[in-house]
Amino acid sequence: MFRVIILYAPDEETILETAKNIKAAFNNEKCETAVKAAKNALIPDIAASDIVILGSKTEGKKPVHSDFKEIIRALHGINLAGRIAGFFSFGLDATITSFKEALLDSDITIYKDNLLIKDGQNNSSEISIWVKKLIVYHKEGT
């Protein structure tokens, strides 16, 4: 069983709904999954997880919401080897690129497929397929 943390921002209902749908898909795969708003997250939340999922909406012209500011700052210099990161965003590749850059020096394995959510749509079958593939990818790498 894998431990999964899903961090999201901003702390609003539409993105929380997506995070909960991702959590349900991981729970269906027998994973121990937690969902947390990025503004309330700490590095120990990430360090205690096998799979780290980061999701954000934009904030103005910023591709990642400012609620991730402290987490991204704290990621510099941390070793997350043996873990895998997956990303979801609301149709913006710049969000994914920013997350990848934040994790660049962490030795975390970055899952190649991203989950792009169209605003207002939470396709649970698409989420379920994405989660299953991510878990297989993680198993193959460990």
Secondary structure by P-SEA (a helix, b strand, c coil): cbbbbbbbccccaaaaaaaaaaaaaaaaaccbbbbbccccccaaaaaaccbbbbbbbbcccccccccaaaaaaaacccccccbbbbbcccccaaaaaaaaaaacccccccccbbbbbccccccaaaaaaaaaaaaaaaaaac
